[in-house]
Amino acid sequence: MFMDAHIRLMIAILALTGILTVGAIGFVLIEKVDIGEAAYMTLITVSTVGFGEQWDLSSAGKLWTSLIIMVGVLVVTMVFASVQAMIVGGEIRTVLGRRKLKDRIGRLREHFIVCGYGRMGKLISHGLRSRGKSVVVIDDDPERTVKVGEDGMEYVLGDATDEASLQAAGIERAAAVVSVLRNDPQNVYVTLTAAGMRSDVTIMARAEYPASEQKLIKAGASQVICPQTIGATRMLNLLVRPSLAHVVDIVAADTDWELDEFPIAKGSALAGQTLSALDLRRRIEATVFALRQANGELKLSPNPDTCLEVGDILIVIGPAGVTEALARIDSDRS
């Protein structure tokens, strides 16, 4: 362990400091020289550089010098052995690696913090990463965090319910926090902690049981997902609306079609344009499925004469890369 090697090195350094101090004091008392000469004599004796005696030593002085050499060589050997153990064991590399990891997280902006790298956490993290999003995973299992690193994502080894872990993950700069820990109480604690640290951050939490959904909402979750409810709804749709469920599967999967959203940001050239004027079906084969207006109102199959405003979100369906195509139209009009 790094701490064991660190302690061994500190003990060796303290012992070396002690032999240098005691050695110098001994020369002052035995040889009646000033402290500067005594310290220099002790240093070259311990280091065995071979500069020779700085004055004619008395018999007692020679005996003291011999004792310093024997003890000093032992202590110096301990120091070098401890340093070598740290290097060979990879512990220095580990510390430097953690520092680099901290620096990389510190440079992230609008990233996603995923609390828990279990089955759901892994799927969510990989899904976000495949869509070009930055992800920081918080997990208290060292083996899982090693896997996160191998998967090319940043991580914090720690308890996600702890403010320090969320702080280390950069919650003050994050786009959202996703809590998918083992049980509902843990997800409630994460939600409470995250909401307390930053009231405006989006928090999505998993509810193992439907009864926990309201608790998570009260704790500050923006959205709550209950796999049991989603699973039951999915099975029901397959039973009574199989064709619709199949279409949803095609759109949701990584196929040639996408259902995605495109926000009308400040400065966008699309603001002030009507849907009919954009003519997205002809230009990029996209259909505006819905429009969430800046005031929060959702319009399904909006009227072609609807004028877009800053803060609106277009929900479109079209060929893969439809949002990139929309971004190009936006930049062409700028």
ABEGO torsion letter per residue (X at the ends): XAAAAAAAAAAAAAAAAAAAAAAAAAAAAAAGBBAAAAAAAAAAAAAGAGAEBABBBBAAAAAAAAAAAAAAAAAAAAAAAAAAAAAAAGAAAAAAAAAAAAAAAAABBGBBBBBEABAAAAAAAAAAAAAGBBBBBBBABAAAAAAAAAAGBBBBBEBAABAAAAAAAGAAABABBBBBBABAAAAAAAAAAAAAABAABBBBBBBABAAAAAAAAAAGBABBBBAAAAAAAAAAAAAABAAAAAAAAAAABBBABBBBBBBBBBGBAABGBBAAAAGAAAAAGBBBABBBBAAGBBBBGBBAABBBBBGBBBBBBBBBGAAAAAAAAAAAAX
